[in-house]
């Protein structure tokens, strides 16, 4: 088995590694460190939790041990998709550079520009940044990238998912063509392949596991869940989550609960706290100081449940996470690999449980196709029919519901209905109708005009009632033509 002492690292770096308690490199570290020390470009692909961060930090520190940084011109650049991952990379540099005089700066959002500008002005050997904040400093004229010797893109496929690829391409164009480039990720999408073909020169491809594989130390399961009513789905789903947590008992020492939407992260965290579970949310809309406090509390063990969006799914190293609960099925299959990779790290056992509603079954099929295995189905811890009576309790039986009856026609109070006798009389009208005597208003059928006047403006008493013309022309029509013709 290869040891770190065999990888030609700087003696002071080896001393820091030994003090950190590491002796043998992981497969990705053993494969990536030698070509990186030779100055070659590296494309590293490995499942999450295998030590990719040390695969580029250790050779970078060794290469940067010689030389000195200049003001506003960092010697190396590490790009990370999220603030938390960038902060974690910075911690790794602090661990491995304790015996070397190398400086670093962390450029992330949510922190004052002023403090970051002071560090850049002094000159830094290592610049760790998220793409957006890095470009902000560059556009303000506070940063030059022409002195970058080594450039690292960590979690490259996450950069693609978050829409950072145009920023990455621009940053590449600002760095020297002679730089050394290291790409690391757990999955490799076609768009990332295009970028690597464009910006990497004859890279050494280090792939220690099939793309998008899950660790064998993680026990997986999925619960197929269907709510009794659509408007109760959220309430019943959160109840099911609590039941799954309770079913694990003492084995669930701590857990990360992943949701697809930030609003659901807040709702789930609030619901768990309401029922006595020690939980807190973390997502991109929270203040950076709050996110840092929450994550530190989870790492130190003072917080048991971390409700998170995918901002916490990539690259975060919390070694002792016993469980991962996917409250939602991730919409991208690759995110499932990264989510459950938060447990079962460094050879430990872990468990990942997912809740799948009917509309997410297609996403579940995509995940099983990606990992090339079927995820075992779990039994409902609440029982099949426990929630069904509760859903029907609020519904009244059909016979108890009041029936509404609505009249087919509305009658005016001052207009009597048309008697059927008049209709029968009209149907038996002779060819030449006899002259009729004027009838009282109450015995007359209703006029088709409103307000007691017909369309010609004459009173109803002067109008001859016509029920249907048929084949006969009423006499008054003929009279009107006669009067007009004699005139």
C-alpha positions in Angstrom: 0.0 0.0 0.0 1.3 3.4 -1.0 2.1 5.9 1.8 2.3 9.7 1.7 6.0 9.5 2.3 6.4 7.9 -1.1 4.7 10.7 -3.0 7.6 13.2 -3.1 5.7 15.8 -1.1 7.5 18.6 0.8 8.9 17.3 4.2 7.0 20.1 6.1 3.8 19.0 4.3 4.5 15.4 5.3 4.9 16.5 8.9 1.6 18.3 8.9 -0.1 15.2 7.4 1.4 13.0 10.1 0.2 15.3 12.8 -3.3 15.3 11.3 -3.3 11.5 11.7 -3.1 10.4 8.1 -0.6 7.8 6.8 -1.9 6.3 3.6 -3.5 8.2 0.7 -6.9 7.3 -0.7 -7.0 6.0 -4.3 -7.8 9.4 -5.8 -5.0 11.0 -3.8 -2.5 8.3 -4.9 -3.5 8.7 -8.5 -3.7 12.5 -8.7 -0.8 13.8 -6.6 2.1 12.4 -8.7 1.0 13.9 -12.0 0.1 17.2 -10.3 3.6 17.4 -8.8 5.0 17.0 -12.3 3.1 20.1 -13.4 0.6 18.2 -15.6 -3.1 19.0 -15.9 -5.3 16.5 -14.0 -8.9 15.5 -14.5 -10.0 13.7 -11.3 -13.3 11.7 -11.1 -14.2 10.0 -7.8 -17.3 9.6 -5.7 -17.8 12.1 -2.9 -16.1 11.5 0.5 -12.9 10.0 -1.0 -10.5 12.9 -0.3 -10.5 14.9 -3.5 -9.7 18.1 -1.5 -6.4 16.8 -0.4 -5.7 15.6 -3.9 -5.1 19.1 -5.0 -4.2 21.0 -1.8 -1.1 18.8 -1.0 0.6 19.1 -4.4 -0.3 22.9 -4.6 1.4 23.5 -1.2 4.5 21.6 -2.3 4.7 23.5 -5.6 4.1 26.9 -3.9 6.6 26.4 -1.1 9.2 28.0 -3.4 8.5 31.6 -4.4 6.8 34.6 -3.1 3.4 36.3 -3.8 3.1 39.8 -5.1 0.4 42.4 -4.3 -3.0 41.8 -5.9 -1.5 38.9 -7.9 -2.3 35.5 -6.3 -0.1 32.6 -7.3 -2.8 30.0 -7.3 -6.6 30.0 -7.6 -9.2 27.5 -6.2 -12.8 27.9 -7.5 -15.6 26.4 -5.4 -19.4 26.4 -6.1 -20.6 27.3 -2.6 -19.4 29.4 0.4 -19.3 26.4 2.7 -17.1 24.3 0.4 -14.7 27.3 -0.1 -14.4 27.7 3.6 -13.8 24.0 4.0 -11.0 24.1 1.4 -9.5 27.0 3.3 -9.5 24.9 6.5 -7.6 22.2 4.7 -4.9 24.7 3.7 -4.6 25.9 7.2 -4.1 22.2 8.4 -1.4 21.4 5.8 0.5 24.7 5.8 1.1 25.0 9.5 4.8 24.6 9.0 5.1 26.7 5.9 4.8 30.5 5.5 2.1 30.6 2.8 -0.7 33.1 2.8 -4.3 32.7 1.7 -7.4 34.7 1.1 -11.0 33.5 1.1 -13.3 35.4 -1.2 -17.0 34.5 -0.6 -20.2 36.4 -0.5 -21.8 37.6 2.7 -18.5 39.0 4.0 -17.2 42.6 3.8 -15.2 43.6 0.7 -12.9 45.7 2.9 -11.3 42.8 4.9 -10.9 40.8 1.7 -9.2 43.8 -0.1 -6.7 44.1 2.7 -5.6 40.5 2.2 -5.3 40.8 -1.6 -3.3 44.1 -1.3 -0.7 42.3 0.8 -0.4 39.5 -1.7 -1.5 35.9 -1.3 -0.1 32.6 -2.4 -3.5 30.8 -2.5 -6.8 32.5 -3.4 -9.9 30.4 -2.6 -13.1 31.9 -4.0 -16.6 31.5 -5.4 -16.9 32.7 -9.1 -19.3 35.6 -8.4 -17.3 37.2 -5.7 -14.0 36.7 -7.5 -15.3 38.6 -10.6 -16.7 41.3 -8.3 -13.2 42.0 -7.0 -11.7 41.8 -10.5 -14.2 44.3 -12.0 -13.5 46.7 -9.1 -9.8 46.7 -10.1 -8.7 45.1 -6.9 -7.4 41.8 -8.4 -5.1 40.6 -11.2 -5.1 37.0 -12.4 -2.1 37.2 -14.7 0.2 35.7 -12.0 -1.9 32.5 -11.5 0.4 29.4 -11.8 -2.1 26.7 -10.7 -5.9 26.8 -11.1 -8.2 24.3 -9.5 -11.9 23.9 -10.2 -13.5 21.8 -7.4 -16.9 20.1 -7.9 -17.0 21.1 -11.6 -20.4 19.5 -12.4 -21.9 21.5 -9.5 -20.6 24.6 -11.2 -22.6 23.5 -14.3 -25.8 23.0 -12.3 -25.6 26.4 -10.6 -25.0 28.2 -13.9 -21.4 29.2 -13.3 -20.0 27.8 -16.5 -20.0 31.2 -18.3 -18.2 32.7 -15.3 -15.7 29.9 -15.3 -14.9 30.4 -19.0 -14.4 34.1 -18.4 -12.0 33.4 -15.4 -10.0 31.0 -17.5 -9.6 33.7 -20.2 -8.1 36.0 -17.5 -5.5 33.6 -16.4 -2.2 32.8 -18.2 -2.2 30.2 -20.9 0.7 28.4 -19.3 -1.1 27.7 -16.0 -1.6 24.2 -14.6 -5.2 23.2 -14.4 -6.8 20.6 -12.0 -10.4 19.6 -12.4 -12.2 17.5 -9.7 -15.7 16.2 -9.5 -17.8 13.2 -8.6 -19.7 13.2 -11.9 -18.7 14.4 -15.4 -21.5 15.8 -17.6 -21.0 16.3 -21.3 -20.8 20.1 -20.9 -17.9 19.6 -18.4 -16.2 17.3 -20.9 -16.4 20.2 -23.5 -14.8 22.6 -21.0 -12.0 20.2 -20.1 -11.2 19.6 -23.8 -11.1 23.4 -24.3 -9.0 24.5 -21.2 -7.0 21.4 -20.2 -3.9 20.4 -22.1 -3.4 16.6 -22.4 -4.8 16.0 -18.8 -4.0 12.9 -16.7 -7.4 11.3 -16.2 -7.7 9.8 -12.8 -10.9 7.8 -12.3 -10.9 5.6 -9.2 -14.6 4.6 -9.4 -17.3 4.4 -12.0 -19.0 7.8 -12.4 -22.0 8.4 -10.1 -21.5 5.4 -7.9 -22.6 5.3 -4.3 -20.5 4.0 -1.4 -21.0 0.3 -0.5 -21.0 1.3 3.2 -24.3 3.2 2.8 -27.5 1.3 3.4 -30.2 2.8 1.1 -34.0 2.7 1.1 -37.0 4.5 -0.3 -40.5 4.9 1.1 -43.3 5.1 -1.5 -45.7 7.6 0.0 -49.1 8.8 -1.1 -51.1 11.3 0.9 -54.8 10.7 1.7 -55.7 14.1 0.2 -53.6 16.5 -1.9 -54.1 19.4 0.5 -52.8 17.3 3.3 -49.6 16.1 1.6 -47.2 18.4 3.4 -48.6 17.7 6.8 -48.7 13.9 6.3 -45.2 13.9 4.7 -43.7 15.7 7.7 -45.4 13.2 10.0 -43.9 10.4 8.0 -40.4 12.0 8.3 -40.8 12.1 12.1 -41.9 8.4 12.1 -38.9 7.4 10.0 -36.6 9.2 12.4 -38.2 7.6 15.4 -38.0 4.2 13.8 -34.2 4.5 13.6 -34.0 5.2 17.3 -30.6 5.6 18.9 -28.9 4.6 15.7 -29.7 8.0 14.3 -27.2 10.1 16.2 -27.4 13.0 13.7 -28.7 13.5 10.2 -28.9 15.8 7.3 -32.4 16.3 5.9 -32.4 17.5 2.2 -35.3 19.4 0.6 -35.5 20.6 -3.0 -36.8 24.1 -2.2 -35.5 26.6 0.3 -39.1 27.3 1.6 -39.5 23.6 2.4 -36.2 23.7 4.3 -37.5 26.3 6.6 -40.9 24.6 7.0 -39.4 21.2 7.8 -37.0 22.7 10.3 -39.7 24.6 12.0 -42.0 21.6 12.1 -39.2 19.4 13.7 -38.5 22.0 16.3 -42.2 22.2 17.1 -42.3 18.5 17.9 -39.2 18.6 20.1 -36.5 17.7 17.5 -33.2 19.7 17.6 -33.1 21.0 14.1 -32.0 24.1 12.2 -32.1 25.2 8.5 -29.2 26.0 6.2 -29.7 27.4 2.6 -28.5 30.1 0.3 -30.9 32.8 1.5 -29.7 32.8 5.1 -27.1 35.3 6.3 -23.5 33.9 6.1 -22.9 34.3 9.8 -26.0 32.3 10.6 -25.0 29.6 8.1 -21.6 29.3 9.6 -23.0 29.1 13.2 -25.4 26.4 12.1 -22.8 24.3 10.3 -20.3 24.6 13.2 -23.0 23.5 15.7 -23.7 20.4 13.5 -20.0 19.6 13.2 -19.5 20.0 17.0 -22.5 17.8 17.8 -24.6 20.5 19.5 -27.1 20.3 16.7 -28.7 17.0 15.8 -30.6 17.6 12.6 -29.5 19.9 9.7 -32.3 20.7 7.3 -30.5 21.7 4.1 -30.9 22.5 0.4 -28.4 21.3 -2.1 -26.0 24.1 -1.1 -24.8 21.7 1.6 -24.8 18.6 -0.6 -21.5 19.1 -2.4 -18.1 18.5 -0.8 -18.9 19.3 2.8 -16.9 17.0 5.1 -18.7 16.2 8.3 -17.2 12.7 9.1 -19.7 11.4 11.6 -23.1 11.8 9.9 -25.1 8.7 10.7 -28.1 9.3 8.4 -29.3 11.2 5.4 -33.0 11.8 4.8 -34.2 12.9 1.4 -37.4 14.6 2.2 -37.8 15.2 -1.5 -36.5 13.1 -4.4 -33.8 15.3 -6.1 -34.8 16.5 -9.5 -31.3 15.8 -10.8 -30.1 12.2 -10.4 -26.5 13.2 -9.8 -27.6 15.2 -6.7 -28.7 12.0 -5.1 -25.1 10.7 -5.2 -23.8 13.9 -3.6 -26.6 14.0 -1.0 -26.2 10.5 0.4 -22.4 10.9 0.2 -22.6 13.0 3.3 -22.9 9.8 5.3 -20.8 6.6 5.2 -17.6 8.7 4.8 -14.0 7.4 5.4 -15.2 3.8 5.6 -17.9 4.4 8.2 -21.4 2.9 7.9 -24.3 5.1 7.0 -27.9 5.0 6.0 -29.9 7.0 3.4 -33.7 7.1 3.4 -35.8 8.8 0.8 -39.5 9.7 0.7 -41.1 9.4 -2.8 -44.5 10.8 -3.7 -46.3 9.7 -6.9 -45.2 12.7 -9.0 -41.5 12.0 -8.2 -41.5 8.4 -9.4 -39.9 9.4 -12.7 -37.1 11.1 -10.9 -36.7 7.9 -8.8 -36.4 5.9 -12.0 -33.6 8.3 -13.3 -31.7 7.8 -10.0 -31.9 4.0 -10.2 -30.8 4.1 -13.8 -27.8 6.3 -12.9 -26.6 4.2 -10.0 -27.5 1.0 -11.9 -29.3 -0.6 -9.1 -32.7 -0.7 -7.6 -33.2 1.1 -4.3 -34.9 -1.2 -1.7 -38.5 -0.2 -0.8 -39.3 0.4 2.9 -42.5 -0.4 4.8 -44.6 2.4 6.1 -43.7 2.9 9.8 -47.2 4.3 10.5 -49.1 1.5 8.9 -51.1 1.5 5.7 -54.4 2.8 6.9 -53.6 4.9 9.9 -54.0 8.3 8.3 -57.0 7.4 6.1 -59.8 7.8 8.8 -58.4 11.1 9.8 -58.7 12.4 6.3 -62.4 11.3 6.1 -63.4 12.7 9.4 -63.8 16.2 8.1 -65.9 15.1 5.2 -69.7 14.8 5.6 -71.5 11.8 4.1 -73.2 12.6 0.8 -76.7 12.2 2.3 -76.0 14.8 5.0 -74.9 17.5 2.6 -77.6 20.1 2.0 -79.1 20.0 -1.4 -79.5 23.2 -3.3 -82.4 23.6 -5.6 -82.5 26.4 -8.1 -85.5 27.4 -10.1 -85.1 26.9 -13.8 -86.7 30.3 -14.5 -87.3 33.5 -12.5 -90.7 35.2 -12.6 -91.5 38.8 -12.0 -93.9 39.4 -9.2 -96.0 41.8 -11.3 -96.4 39.6 -14.4 -98.6 36.5 -14.2 -97.7 33.3 -15.9 -99.0 32.5 -19.3 -102.0 30.2 -19.1 -101.9 27.0 -21.1 -105.4 27.6 -22.5 -104.1 30.5 -24.6 -101.4 28.3 -26.2 -104.1 25.7 -27.2 -106.3 28.4 -28.6 -103.5 29.7 -30.7 -102.7 26.4 -32.2 -106.3 26.0 -33.4 -106.5 29.5 -34.9 -108.6 29.5 -38.1 -107.2 30.7 -41.4 -108.8 34.2 -41.1 -108.8 35.1 -37.4 -112.0 36.9 -36.3 -111.8 40.3 -34.7 -111.3 40.1 -31.0 -112.7 42.3 -28.4 -110.2 44.1 -26.2 -109.4 42.0 -23.1 -108.5 43.2 -19.6 -104.8 43.4 -18.9 -104.8 40.6 -16.4 -106.2 38.1 -18.9 -103.7 39.0 -21.6 -100.6 36.9 -22.2 -97.3 38.5 -21.4 -95.8 40.7 -24.0 -92.3 40.1 -25.3 -91.4 43.7 -24.7 -90.5 45.1 -21.3 -92.0 48.1 -19.5 -95.5 47.5 -21.0 -94.6 48.7 -24.6 -93.8 46.7 -27.7 -90.9 47.4 -30.1 -92.9 49.9 -32.2 -93.5 52.0 -29.1 -97.3 51.3 -29.0 -99.2 50.2 -26.0 -99.8 46.5 -25.4 -103.6 47.0 -25.8 -103.1 48.1 -29.4 -101.0 44.9 -30.2 -102.5 41.7 -31.5 -101.0 38.8 -29.6 -99.1 36.4 -31.9 -98.0 33.0 -30.5 -96.6 31.5 -33.7 -96.9 32.6 -37.4 -96.8 29.2 -39.1 -98.0 29.4 -42.7 -100.4 32.3 -42.0 -99.7 36.0 -42.0 -101.3 38.0 -39.3 -103.8 40.6 -40.5 -102.0 43.6 -38.9 -98.9 42.9 -41.1 -101.0 43.1 -44.2 -102.7 46.2 -42.9 -99.4 48.0 -42.5 -98.5 47.2 -46.2 -101.9 48.4 -47.4 -101.5 51.7 -45.5 -98.0 52.2 -47.0 -99.1 51.3 -50.5 -102.2 53.7 -50.5 -100.0 56.4 -49.2 
